[in-house]
Amino acid sequence: MTIGMWVTVFIILLAGGVITAFLIWWAVDEQSIAPAVFGTIAAVITVAGCITIIWFASTSESGKRALKEQQSDLNGGLQRTVTLYSYDGEEIKSWTGKFDVSSSETETYFDIDGKRVIIHGSIVVNEENE
């Protein structure tokens, strides 16, 4: 899970715990069953919400991509090979290392060995090495 998702789960657990504790305290203080029932419902909703977020983050492709993107940001990129081809299919140059690749409609760019590489108007293949 990403850091943002962990923060979300923490906030949901904290808010749910505070609401549940308040409702149970109210039930004991008033000697009434209704706040205790609402406290139990709040606890179940809190746990279900956290389980749903954790399930989504660990099983969905969107969650997996978010985690991979965060790992790339925190670790200085991913191990990858970028190969530049001419329009005839001939390999012009190849770079291998740990870096991030960005692109727009007209260019692909990345920093490797302290230098920025900007590629205009060619075929670029970006392969992640695992």
A tleap script that builds the chain and sets N, CA, C and O, in Angstrom:
source leaprc.protein.ff14SB
mol = sequence {
  NMET THR ILE GLY MET TRP VAL THR VAL PHE
  ILE ILE LEU LEU ALA GLY GLY VAL ILE THR
  ALA PHE LEU ILE TRP TRP ALA VAL ASP GLU
  GLN SER ILE ALA PRO ALA VAL PHE GLY THR
  ILE ALA ALA VAL ILE THR VAL ALA GLY CYS
  ILE THR ILE ILE TRP PHE ALA SER THR SER
  GLU SER GLY LYS ARG ALA LEU LYS GLU GLN
  GLN SER ASP LEU ASN GLY GLY LEU GLN ARG
  THR VAL THR LEU TYR SER TYR ASP GLY GLU
  GLU ILE LYS SER TRP THR GLY LYS PHE ASP
  VAL SER SER SER GLU THR GLU THR TYR PHE
  ASP ILE ASP GLY LYS ARG VAL ILE ILE HIE
  GLY SER ILE VAL VAL ASN GLU GLU ASN CGLU
}
set mol.1.N position { 0.845 -1.185 0.000 }
set mol.1.CA position { 0.000 0.000 0.000 }
set mol.1.C position { 0.883 1.239 0.000 }
set mol.1.O position { 1.998 1.236 0.523 }
set mol.2.N position { 0.358 2.286 -0.596 }
set mol.2.CA position { 1.113 3.529 -0.633 }
set mol.2.C position { 1.003 4.243 0.709 }
set mol.2.O position { 0.168 3.901 1.546 }
set mol.3.N position { 1.855 5.234 0.893 }
set mol.3.CA position { 1.840 6.005 2.138 }
set mol.3.C position { 0.498 6.705 2.312 }
set mol.3.O position { -0.042 6.751 3.417 }
set mol.4.N position { -0.041 7.249 1.222 }
set mol.4.CA position { -1.338 7.927 1.294 }
set mol.4.C position { -2.456 6.992 1.740 }
set mol.4.O position { -3.344 7.381 2.499 }
set mol.5.N position { -2.396 5.754 1.257 }
set mol.5.CA position { -3.428 4.789 1.657 }
set mol.5.C position { -3.275 4.415 3.128 }
set mol.5.O position { -4.275 4.249 3.827 }
set mol.6.N position { -2.038 4.279 3.608 }
set mol.6.CA position { -1.823 3.982 5.032 }
set mol.6.C position { -2.342 5.129 5.891 }
set mol.6.O position { -2.950 4.894 6.936 }
set mol.7.N position { -2.109 6.366 5.461 }
set mol.7.CA position { -2.613 7.529 6.210 }
set mol.7.C position { -4.134 7.512 6.237 }
set mol.7.O position { -4.740 7.793 7.271 }
set mol.8.N position { -4.755 7.187 5.110 }
set mol.8.CA position { -6.217 7.114 5.046 }
set mol.8.C position { -6.755 6.055 6.001 }
set mol.8.O position { -7.711 6.304 6.736 }
set mol.9.N position { -6.143 4.877 5.989 }
set mol.9.CA position { -6.571 3.809 6.902 }
set mol.9.C position { -6.403 4.261 8.359 }
set mol.9.O position { -7.281 4.014 9.185 }
set mol.10.N position { -5.291 4.913 8.674 }
set mol.10.CA position { -5.047 5.386 10.043 }
set mol.10.C position { -6.117 6.390 10.463 }
set mol.10.O position { -6.640 6.312 11.574 }
set mol.11.N position { -6.444 7.330 9.578 }
set mol.11.CA position { -7.453 8.340 9.915 }
set mol.11.C position { -8.820 7.693 10.109 }
set mol.11.O position { -9.547 8.048 11.037 }
set mol.12.N position { -9.178 6.743 9.238 }
set mol.12.CA position { -10.464 6.057 9.387 }
set mol.12.C position { -10.504 5.290 10.710 }
set mol.12.O position { -11.500 5.338 11.431 }
set mol.13.N position { -9.412 4.580 11.024 }
set mol.13.CA position { -9.384 3.836 12.294 }
set mol.13.C position { -9.456 4.771 13.493 }
set mol.13.O position { -10.156 4.481 14.463 }
set mol.14.N position { -8.741 5.888 13.435 }
set mol.14.CA position { -8.752 6.846 14.540 }
set mol.14.C position { -10.145 7.436 14.733 }
set mol.14.O position { -10.661 7.471 15.850 }
set mol.15.N position { -10.756 7.904 13.629 }
set mol.15.CA position { -12.090 8.497 13.733 }
set mol.15.C position { -13.122 7.459 14.179 }
set mol.15.O position { -13.955 7.738 15.040 }
set mol.16.N position { -13.064 6.275 13.598 }
set mol.16.CA position { -13.994 5.219 13.999 }
set mol.16.C position { -13.812 4.809 15.445 }
set mol.16.O position { -14.785 4.555 16.155 }
set mol.17.N position { -12.562 4.745 15.881 }
set mol.17.CA position { -12.292 4.389 17.280 }
set mol.17.C position { -12.809 5.430 18.250 }
set mol.17.O position { -13.377 5.088 19.288 }
set mol.18.N position { -12.619 6.696 17.922 }
set mol.18.CA position { -13.105 7.775 18.787 }
set mol.18.C position { -14.634 7.751 18.858 }
set mol.18.O position { -15.211 7.866 19.939 }
set mol.19.N position { -15.283 7.601 17.704 }
set mol.19.CA position { -16.754 7.563 17.685 }
set mol.19.C position { -17.272 6.354 18.457 }
set mol.19.O position { -18.220 6.469 19.234 }
set mol.20.N position { -16.649 5.191 18.244 }
set mol.20.CA position { -17.067 3.974 18.944 }
set mol.20.C position { -16.869 4.121 20.452 }
set mol.20.O position { -17.753 3.768 21.232 }
set mol.21.N position { -15.718 4.639 20.862 }
set mol.21.CA position { -15.449 4.819 22.296 }
set mol.21.C position { -16.455 5.785 22.924 }
set mol.21.O position { -16.955 5.547 24.024 }
set mol.22.N position { -16.744 6.877 22.212 }
set mol.22.CA position { -17.710 7.835 22.733 }
set mol.22.C position { -19.089 7.195 22.894 }
set mol.22.O position { -19.740 7.383 23.921 }
set mol.23.N position { -19.540 6.440 21.885 }
set mol.23.CA position { -20.864 5.821 21.958 }
set mol.23.C position { -20.937 4.765 23.063 }
set mol.23.O position { -21.951 4.652 23.752 }
set mol.24.N position { -19.871 4.000 23.228 }
set mol.24.CA position { -19.870 2.992 24.308 }
set mol.24.C position { -19.832 3.676 25.675 }
set mol.24.O position { -20.515 3.245 26.604 }
set mol.25.N position { -19.028 4.751 25.800 }
set mol.25.CA position { -19.007 5.505 27.061 }
set mol.25.C position { -20.390 6.062 27.364 }
set mol.25.O position { -20.841 6.022 28.508 }
set mol.26.N position { -21.063 6.581 26.342 }
set mol.26.CA position { -22.407 7.121 26.506 }
set mol.26.C position { -23.370 6.024 26.942 }
set mol.26.O position { -24.227 6.254 27.795 }
set mol.27.N position { -23.237 4.837 26.364 }
set mol.27.CA position { -24.109 3.718 26.720 }
set mol.27.C position { -23.930 3.326 28.175 }
set mol.27.O position { -24.904 3.064 28.879 }
set mol.28.N position { -22.674 3.287 28.626 }
set mol.28.CA position { -22.415 2.924 30.024 }
set mol.28.C position { -22.925 4.020 30.953 }
set mol.28.O position { -23.526 3.728 31.987 }
set mol.29.N position { -22.690 5.272 30.591 }
set mol.29.CA position { -23.092 6.399 31.428 }
set mol.29.C position { -24.614 6.503 31.531 }
set mol.29.O position { -25.146 6.766 32.610 }
set mol.30.N position { -25.298 6.303 30.438 }
set mol.30.CA position { -26.759 6.419 30.418 }
set mol.30.C position { -27.455 5.096 30.715 }
set mol.30.O position { -28.673 5.066 30.894 }
set mol.31.N position { -26.709 4.021 30.770 }
set mol.31.CA position { -27.255 2.684 30.965 }
set mol.31.C position { -28.352 2.397 29.932 }
set mol.31.O position { -29.456 1.960 30.258 }
set mol.32.N position { -27.991 2.665 28.667 }
set mol.32.CA position { -28.923 2.471 27.565 }
set mol.32.C position { -28.258 1.580 26.521 }
set mol.32.O position { -27.046 1.641 26.318 }
set mol.33.N position { -29.045 0.773 25.881 }
set mol.33.CA position { -28.517 -0.159 24.880 }
set mol.33.C position { -28.321 0.505 23.514 }
set mol.33.O position { -27.460 0.071 22.749 }
set mol.34.N position { -29.104 1.556 23.184 }
set mol.34.CA position { -29.052 2.182 21.858 }
set mol.34.C position { -27.650 2.701 21.506 }
set mol.34.O position { -27.169 2.390 20.416 }
set mol.35.N position { -26.965 3.475 22.368 }
set mol.35.CA position { -25.620 3.936 22.010 }
set mol.35.C position { -24.629 2.780 21.824 }
set mol.35.O position { -23.720 2.864 20.998 }
set mol.36.N position { -24.807 1.715 22.588 }
set mol.36.CA position { -23.921 0.554 22.441 }
set mol.36.C position { -24.124 -0.101 21.082 }
set mol.36.O position { -23.159 -0.535 20.454 }
set mol.37.N position { -25.360 -0.175 20.627 }
set mol.37.CA position { -25.647 -0.739 19.311 }
set mol.37.C position { -25.025 0.147 18.226 }
set mol.37.O position { -24.387 -0.351 17.299 }
set mol.38.N position { -25.217 1.461 18.353 }
set mol.38.CA position { -24.617 2.379 17.381 }
set mol.38.C position { -23.091 2.312 17.419 }
set mol.38.O position { -22.436 2.414 16.382 }
set mol.39.N position { -22.526 2.140 18.616 }
set mol.39.CA position { -21.068 1.997 18.739 }
set mol.39.C position { -20.570 0.746 18.036 }
set mol.39.O position { -19.534 0.774 17.372 }
set mol.40.N position { -21.299 -0.345 18.179 }
set mol.40.CA position { -20.938 -1.591 17.501 }
set mol.40.C position { -21.036 -1.436 15.987 }
set mol.40.O position { -20.165 -1.903 15.253 }
set mol.41.N position { -22.098 -0.779 15.521 }
set mol.41.CA position { -22.257 -0.537 14.085 }
set mol.41.C position { -21.106 0.336 13.570 }
set mol.41.O position { -20.561 0.072 12.498 }
set mol.42.N position { -20.737 1.373 14.331 }
set mol.42.CA position { -19.634 2.249 13.920 }
set mol.42.C position { -18.330 1.468 13.829 }
set mol.42.O position { -17.543 1.678 12.906 }
set mol.43.N position { -18.095 0.569 14.779 }
set mol.43.CA position { -16.871 -0.242 14.753 }
set mol.43.C position { -16.851 -1.166 13.540 }
set mol.43.O position { -15.818 -1.315 12.888 }
set mol.44.N position { -17.990 -1.786 13.239 }
set mol.44.CA position { -18.064 -2.690 12.081 }
set mol.44.C position { -17.847 -1.923 10.783 }
set mol.44.O position { -17.134 -2.401 9.901 }
set mol.45.N position { -18.451 -0.737 10.650 }
set mol.45.CA position { -18.273 0.078 9.444 }
set mol.45.C position { -16.809 0.509 9.313 }
set mol.45.O position { -16.261 0.502 8.211 }
set mol.46.N position { -16.182 0.877 10.415 }
set mol.46.CA position { -14.773 1.289 10.394 }
set mol.46.C position { -13.879 0.152 9.916 }
set mol.46.O position { -13.044 0.346 9.033 }
set mol.47.N position { -14.049 -1.019 10.486 }
set mol.47.CA position { -13.229 -2.173 10.104 }
set mol.47.C position { -13.489 -2.560 8.649 }
set mol.47.O position { -12.552 -2.863 7.911 }
set mol.48.N position { -14.757 -2.551 8.234 }
set mol.48.CA position { -15.092 -2.896 6.847 }
set mol.48.C position { -14.481 -1.897 5.873 }
set mol.48.O position { -13.996 -2.286 4.811 }
set mol.49.N position { -14.498 -0.621 6.222 }
set mol.49.CA position { -13.895 0.397 5.364 }
set mol.49.C position { -12.400 0.198 5.210 }
set mol.49.O position { -11.866 0.321 4.108 }
set mol.50.N position { -11.720 -0.109 6.307 }
set mol.50.CA position { -10.270 -0.344 6.253 }
set mol.50.C position { -9.945 -1.605 5.455 }
set mol.50.O position { -8.993 -1.612 4.674 }
set mol.51.N position { -10.712 -2.655 5.638 }
set mol.51.CA position { -10.483 -3.892 4.887 }
set mol.51.C position { -10.695 -3.642 3.393 }
set mol.51.O position { -9.953 -4.172 2.566 }
set mol.52.N position { -11.691 -2.849 3.046 }
set mol.52.CA position { -11.950 -2.535 1.643 }
set mol.52.C position { -10.778 -1.771 1.026 }
set mol.52.O position { -10.361 -2.083 -0.089 }
set mol.53.N position { -10.249 -0.787 1.727 }
set mol.53.CA position { -9.112 -0.013 1.216 }
set mol.53.C position { -7.890 -0.904 1.045 }
set mol.53.O position { -7.217 -0.836 0.017 }
set mol.54.N position { -7.595 -1.740 2.038 }
set mol.54.CA position { -6.437 -2.628 1.954 }
set mol.54.C position { -6.621 -3.633 0.821 }
set mol.54.O position { -5.672 -3.913 0.088 }
set mol.55.N position { -7.820 -4.178 0.668 }
set mol.55.CA position { -8.094 -5.120 -0.420 }
set mol.55.C position { -7.894 -4.445 -1.772 }
set mol.55.O position { -7.251 -5.006 -2.659 }
set mol.56.N position { -8.445 -3.240 -1.931 }
set mol.56.CA position { -8.312 -2.515 -3.194 }
set mol.56.C position { -6.843 -2.252 -3.518 }
set mol.56.O position { -6.408 -2.443 -4.653 }
set mol.57.N position { -6.089 -1.816 -2.522 }
set mol.57.CA position { -4.687 -1.462 -2.756 }
set mol.57.C position { -3.835 -2.673 -3.107 }
set mol.57.O position { -2.852 -2.543 -3.837 }
set mol.58.N position { -4.194 -3.837 -2.604 }
set mol.58.CA position { -3.340 -5.005 -2.825 }
set mol.58.C position { -3.782 -5.880 -3.989 }
set mol.58.O position { -2.990 -6.691 -4.469 }
set mol.59.N position { -5.018 -5.743 -4.460 }
set mol.59.CA position { -5.484 -6.636 -5.517 }
set mol.59.C position { -5.794 -5.944 -6.836 }
set mol.59.O position { -5.746 -6.591 -7.882 }
set mol.60.N position { -6.106 -4.662 -6.823 }
set mol.60.CA position { -6.460 -3.993 -8.072 }
set mol.60.C position { -5.203 -3.564 -8.827 }
set mol.60.O position { -4.170 -3.282 -8.220 }
set mol.61.N position { -5.299 -3.518 -10.130 }
set mol.61.CA position { -4.170 -3.060 -10.942 }
set mol.61.C position { -3.863 -1.599 -10.663 }
set mol.61.O position { -2.702 -1.191 -10.694 }
set mol.62.N position { -4.888 -0.815 -10.392 }
set mol.62.CA position { -4.683 0.592 -10.066 }
set mol.62.C position { -3.866 0.733 -8.783 }
set mol.62.O position { -2.954 1.555 -8.708 }
set mol.63.N position { -4.198 -0.071 -7.778 }
set mol.63.CA position { -3.444 -0.046 -6.524 }
set mol.63.C position { -2.007 -0.501 -6.713 }
set mol.63.O position { -1.090 0.064 -6.118 }
set mol.64.N position { -1.809 -1.524 -7.541 }
set mol.64.CA position { -0.452 -2.019 -7.808 }
set mol.64.C position { 0.375 -0.971 -8.550 }
set mol.64.O position { 1.560 -0.796 -8.263 }
set mol.65.N position { -0.256 -0.267 -9.514 }
set mol.65.CA position { 0.461 0.795 -10.239 }
set mol.65.C position { 0.827 1.935 -9.300 }
set mol.65.O position { 1.927 2.481 -9.385 }
set mol.66.N position { -0.085 2.297 -8.406 }
set mol.66.CA position { 0.197 3.379 -7.456 }
set mol.66.C position { 1.375 3.008 -6.563 }
set mol.66.O position { 2.231 3.846 -6.277 }
set mol.67.N position { 1.418 1.745 -6.122 }
set mol.67.CA position { 2.529 1.301 -5.281 }
set mol.67.C position { 3.836 1.321 -6.055 }
set mol.67.O position { 4.858 1.756 -5.525 }
set mol.68.N position { 3.822 0.862 -7.290 }
set mol.68.CA position { 5.040 0.848 -8.109 }
set mol.68.C position { 5.521 2.274 -8.371 }
set mol.68.O position { 6.722 2.540 -8.343 }
set mol.69.N position { 4.588 3.190 -8.626 }
set mol.69.CA position { 4.953 4.590 -8.848 }
set mol.69.C position { 5.588 5.193 -7.594 }
set mol.69.O position { 6.575 5.923 -7.684 }
set mol.70.N position { 5.021 4.887 -6.429 }
set mol.70.CA position { 5.598 5.410 -5.182 }
set mol.70.C position { 6.978 4.819 -4.931 }
set mol.70.O position { 7.890 5.537 -4.519 }
set mol.71.N position { 7.146 3.522 -5.174 }
set mol.71.CA position { 8.459 2.905 -5.001 }
set mol.71.C position { 9.476 3.556 -5.923 }
set mol.71.O position { 10.620 3.778 -5.525 }
set mol.72.N position { 9.080 3.862 -7.139 }
set mol.72.CA position { 9.964 4.530 -8.086 }
set mol.72.C position { 10.353 5.914 -7.570 }
set mol.72.O position { 11.522 6.294 -7.632 }
set mol.73.N position { 9.378 6.666 -7.061 }
set mol.73.CA position { 9.651 8.007 -6.542 }
set mol.73.C position { 10.593 7.974 -5.338 }
set mol.73.O position { 11.494 8.805 -5.228 }
set mol.74.N position { 10.383 7.019 -4.440 }
set mol.74.CA position { 11.174 6.971 -3.214 }
set mol.74.C position { 12.552 6.348 -3.412 }
set mol.74.O position { 13.474 6.636 -2.647 }
set mol.75.N position { 12.705 5.501 -4.423 }
set mol.75.CA position { 13.973 4.788 -4.611 }
set mol.75.C position { 14.802 5.314 -5.776 }
set mol.75.O position { 15.753 4.653 -6.195 }
set mol.76.N position { 14.467 6.481 -6.307 }
set mol.76.CA position { 15.262 7.053 -7.387 }
set mol.76.C position { 15.032 6.426 -8.740 }
set mol.76.O position { 15.912 6.471 -9.599 }
set mol.77.N position { 13.868 5.843 -8.948 }
set mol.77.CA position { 13.537 5.252 -10.240 }
set mol.77.C position { 13.465 3.750 -10.175 }
set mol.77.O position { 13.658 3.136 -9.125 }
set mol.78.N position { 13.179 3.166 -11.338 }
set mol.78.CA position { 13.118 1.714 -11.473 }
set mol.78.C position { 14.256 1.259 -12.377 }
set mol.78.O position { 14.712 2.004 -13.244 }
set mol.79.N position { 14.704 0.041 -12.165 }
set mol.79.CA position { 15.721 -0.536 -13.047 }
set mol.79.C position { 15.068 -0.776 -14.404 }
set mol.79.O position { 14.077 -1.499 -14.503 }
set mol.80.N position { 15.628 -0.166 -15.454 }
set mol.80.CA position { 14.992 -0.252 -16.758 }
set mol.80.C position { 16.012 -0.119 -17.873 }
set mol.80.O position { 17.158 0.277 -17.660 }
set mol.81.N position { 15.558 -0.463 -19.069 }
set mol.81.CA position { 16.340 -0.275 -20.284 }
set mol.81.C position { 15.501 0.534 -21.255 }
set mol.81.O position { 14.370 0.161 -21.565 }
set mol.82.N position { 16.049 1.638 -21.736 }
set mol.82.CA position { 15.393 2.467 -22.739 }
set mol.82.C position { 16.188 2.324 -24.022 }
set mol.82.O position { 17.397 2.554 -24.038 }
set mol.83.N position { 15.514 1.945 -25.099 }
set mol.83.CA position { 16.168 1.750 -26.382 }
set mol.83.C position { 15.556 2.696 -27.398 }
set mol.83.O position { 14.334 2.804 -27.506 }
set mol.84.N position { 16.411 3.377 -28.140 }
set mol.84.CA position { 15.996 4.327 -29.157 }
set mol.84.C position { 16.173 3.680 -30.531 }
set mol.84.O position { 17.255 3.196 -30.865 }
set mol.85.N position { 15.101 3.677 -31.320 }
set mol.85.CA position { 15.119 3.077 -32.658 }
set mol.85.C position { 14.838 4.146 -33.706 }
set mol.85.O position { 14.118 5.112 -33.453 }
set mol.86.N position { 15.417 3.956 -34.882 }
set mol.86.CA position { 15.071 4.810 -36.017 }
set mol.86.C position { 13.728 4.328 -36.562 }
set mol.86.O position { 13.223 3.280 -36.160 }
set mol.87.N position { 13.159 5.104 -37.480 }
set mol.87.CA position { 11.889 4.700 -38.078 }
set mol.87.C position { 12.040 3.478 -38.975 }
set mol.87.O position { 11.046 2.863 -39.360 }
set mol.88.N position { 13.280 3.122 -39.309 }
set mol.88.CA position { 13.554 1.918 -40.098 }
set mol.88.C position { 13.704 0.677 -39.226 }
set mol.88.O position { 13.859 -0.430 -39.742 }
set mol.89.N position { 13.660 0.858 -37.900 }
set mol.89.CA position { 13.778 -0.271 -36.982 }
set mol.89.C position { 15.196 -0.562 -36.528 }
set mol.89.O position { 15.429 -1.560 -35.845 }
set mol.90.N position { 16.145 0.281 -36.890 }
set mol.90.CA position { 17.523 0.073 -36.457 }
set mol.90.C position { 17.728 0.700 -35.085 }
set mol.90.O position { 17.271 1.810 -34.813 }
set mol.91.N position { 18.431 -0.042 -34.224 }
set mol.91.CA position { 18.727 0.485 -32.892 }
set mol.91.C position { 19.770 1.584 -33.009 }
set mol.91.O position { 20.830 1.400 -33.608 }
set mol.92.N position { 19.446 2.739 -32.418 }
set mol.92.CA position { 20.372 3.867 -32.444 }
set mol.92.C position { 21.209 3.887 -31.164 }
set mol.92.O position { 22.433 4.007 -31.219 }
set mol.93.N position { 20.548 3.769 -30.024 }
set mol.93.CA position { 21.253 3.824 -28.745 }
set mol.93.C position { 20.379 3.170 -27.681 }
set mol.93.O position { 19.159 3.077 -27.821 }
set mol.94.N position { 21.036 2.721 -26.615 }
set mol.94.CA position { 20.328 2.077 -25.516 }
set mol.94.C position { 20.922 2.550 -24.194 }
set mol.94.O position { 22.134 2.737 -24.084 }
set mol.95.N position { 20.062 2.743 -23.188 }
set mol.95.CA position { 20.495 3.143 -21.852 }
set mol.95.C position { 19.915 2.144 -20.860 }
set mol.95.O position { 18.748 1.764 -20.961 }
set mol.96.N position { 20.731 1.722 -19.903 }
set mol.96.CA position { 20.273 0.815 -18.853 }
set mol.96.C position { 20.681 1.406 -17.518 }
set mol.96.O position { 21.810 1.869 -17.357 }
set mol.97.N position { 19.771 1.393 -16.566 }
set mol.97.CA position { 20.072 1.910 -15.239 }
set mol.97.C position { 18.814 2.080 -14.425 }
set mol.97.O position { 17.743 1.598 -14.794 }
set mol.98.N position { 18.958 2.767 -13.322 }
set mol.98.CA position { 17.846 3.019 -12.412 }
set mol.98.C position { 17.468 4.487 -12.555 }
set mol.98.O position { 18.181 5.370 -12.081 }
set mol.99.N position { 16.335 4.740 -13.217 }
set mol.99.CA position { 15.904 6.112 -13.448 }
set mol.99.C position { 14.419 6.138 -13.787 }
set mol.99.O position { 13.816 5.104 -14.074 }
set mol.100.N position { 13.840 7.337 -13.750 }
set mol.100.CA position { 12.448 7.559 -14.135 }
set mol.100.C position { 12.413 8.096 -15.549 }
set mol.100.O position { 13.305 8.839 -15.959 }
set mol.101.N position { 11.400 7.728 -16.286 }
set mol.101.CA position { 11.215 8.205 -17.656 }
set mol.101.C position { 9.916 8.992 -17.709 }
set mol.101.O position { 8.888 8.550 -17.197 }
set mol.102.N position { 9.971 10.169 -18.336 }
set mol.102.CA position { 8.777 10.991 -18.535 }
set mol.102.C position { 8.607 11.213 -20.027 }
set mol.102.O position { 9.565 11.137 -20.795 }
set mol.103.N position { 7.380 11.488 -20.421 }
set mol.103.CA position { 7.162 11.736 -21.850 }
set mol.103.C position { 5.994 12.680 -22.040 }
set mol.103.O position { 5.132 12.832 -21.175 }
set mol.104.N position { 5.999 13.306 -23.197 }
set mol.104.CA position { 4.888 14.136 -23.630 }
set mol.104.C position { 4.538 13.679 -25.040 }
set mol.104.O position { 5.003 12.628 -25.482 }
set mol.105.N position { 3.729 14.451 -25.746 }
set mol.105.CA position { 3.344 14.058 -27.099 }
set mol.105.C position { 4.523 14.045 -28.062 }
set mol.105.O position { 4.531 13.276 -29.023 }
set mol.106.N position { 5.525 14.895 -27.810 }
set mol.106.CA position { 6.600 15.061 -28.786 }
set mol.106.C position { 7.965 14.599 -28.306 }
set mol.106.O position { 8.900 14.524 -29.103 }
set mol.107.N position { 8.104 14.283 -27.007 }
set mol.107.CA position { 9.434 13.924 -26.526 }
set mol.107.C position { 9.376 12.950 -25.361 }
set mol.107.O position { 8.372 12.831 -24.658 }
set mol.108.N position { 10.489 12.263 -25.188 }
set mol.108.CA position { 10.710 11.392 -24.037 }
set mol.108.C position { 11.981 11.882 -23.365 }
set mol.108.O position { 12.959 12.206 -24.040 }
set mol.109.N position { 11.973 11.939 -22.038 }
set mol.109.CA position { 13.167 12.445 -21.362 }
set mol.109.C position { 13.380 11.733 -20.036 }
set mol.109.O position { 12.442 11.251 -19.401 }
set mol.110.N position { 14.656 11.683 -19.639 }
set mol.110.CA position { 15.052 11.060 -18.378 }
set mol.110.C position { 16.449 11.547 -18.002 }
set mol.110.O position { 17.194 12.049 -18.845 }
set mol.111.N position { 16.786 11.393 -16.742 }
set mol.111.CA position { 18.115 11.752 -16.237 }
set mol.111.C position { 18.856 10.474 -15.914 }
set mol.111.O position { 18.332 9.607 -15.214 }
set mol.112.N position { 20.081 10.348 -16.423 }
set mol.112.CA position { 20.912 9.188 -16.136 }
set mol.112.C position { 22.358 9.654 -16.014 }
set mol.112.O position { 22.844 10.420 -16.846 }
set mol.113.N position { 23.031 9.193 -14.984 }
set mol.113.CA position { 24.420 9.557 -14.717 }
set mol.113.C position { 24.600 11.070 -14.657 }
set mol.113.O position { 25.604 11.594 -15.139 }
set mol.114.N position { 23.638 11.771 -14.072 }
set mol.114.CA position { 23.733 13.210 -13.903 }
set mol.114.C position { 23.465 14.025 -15.156 }
set mol.114.O position { 23.646 15.243 -15.144 }
set mol.115.N position { 23.045 13.393 -16.222 }
set mol.115.CA position { 22.773 14.099 -17.474 }
set mol.115.C position { 21.330 13.862 -17.900 }
set mol.115.O position { 20.789 12.770 -17.727 }
set mol.116.N position { 20.724 14.893 -18.453 }
set mol.116.CA position { 19.357 14.773 -18.965 }
set mol.116.C position { 19.415 14.333 -20.418 }
set mol.116.O position { 20.158 14.898 -21.221 }
set mol.117.N position { 18.624 13.319 -20.748 }
set mol.117.CA position { 18.505 12.835 -22.118 }
set mol.117.C position { 17.104 13.192 -22.591 }
set mol.117.O position { 16.115 12.818 -21.961 }
set mol.118.N position { 17.021 13.920 -23.710 }
set mol.118.CA position { 15.729 14.302 -24.290 }
set mol.118.C position { 15.705 13.750 -25.713 }
set mol.118.O position { 16.591 14.035 -26.518 }
set mol.119.N position { 14.688 12.966 -26.006 }
set mol.119.CA position { 14.568 12.316 -27.310 }
set mol.119.C position { 13.352 12.894 -28.021 }
set mol.119.O position { 12.245 12.892 -27.484 }
set mol.120.N position { 13.576 13.396 -29.254 }
set mol.120.CA position { 12.501 13.947 -30.080 }
set mol.120.C position { 12.316 13.085 -31.318 }
set mol.120.O position { 13.296 12.744 -31.979 }
set mol.121.N position { 11.102 12.730 -31.639 }
set mol.121.CA position { 10.749 12.190 -32.936 }
set mol.121.C position { 11.344 10.860 -33.325 }
set mol.121.O position { 11.671 10.670 -34.497 }
set mol.122.N position { 11.499 9.944 -32.419 }
set mol.122.CA position { 11.959 8.592 -32.749 }
set mol.122.C position { 11.073 7.592 -32.036 }
set mol.122.O position { 10.151 7.962 -31.309 }
set mol.123.N position { 11.363 6.323 -32.253 }
set mol.123.CA position { 10.636 5.260 -31.564 }
set mol.123.C position { 11.435 4.890 -30.328 }
set mol.123.O position { 12.610 4.537 -30.419 }
set mol.124.N position { 10.789 4.972 -29.171 }
set mol.124.CA position { 11.446 4.698 -27.897 }
set mol.124.C position { 10.741 3.527 -27.236 }
set mol.124.O position { 9.519 3.529 -27.086 }
set mol.125.N position { 11.528 2.520 -26.840 }
set mol.125.CA position { 10.984 1.384 -26.112 }
set mol.125.C position { 11.532 1.450 -24.703 }
set mol.125.O position { 12.747 1.480 -24.502 }
set mol.126.N position { 10.631 1.473 -23.717 }
set mol.126.CA position { 10.999 1.590 -22.310 }
set mol.126.C position { 10.604 0.281 -21.623 }
set mol.126.O position { 9.418 0.001 -21.452 }
set mol.127.N position { 11.602 -0.523 -21.230 }
set mol.127.CA position { 11.332 -1.811 -20.600 }
set mol.127.C position { 11.822 -1.789 -19.156 }
set mol.127.O position { 12.963 -1.421 -18.877 }
set mol.128.N position { 10.941 -2.187 -18.250 }
set mol.128.CA position { 11.330 -2.297 -16.842 }
set mol.128.C position { 12.020 -3.646 -16.642 }
set mol.128.O position { 11.528 -4.680 -17.093 }
set mol.129.N position { 13.156 -3.620 -15.964 }
set mol.129.CA position { 13.869 -4.855 -15.605 }
set mol.129.C position { 13.498 -5.189 -14.174 }
set mol.129.O position { 13.568 -4.328 -13.297 }
set mol.130.N position { 13.116 -6.397 -13.936 }
set mol.130.CA position { 12.704 -6.755 -12.567 }
set mol.130.C position { 13.815 -7.371 -11.802 }
set mol.130.O position { 13.638 -7.729 -10.638 }
savepdb mol mol.pdb
quit
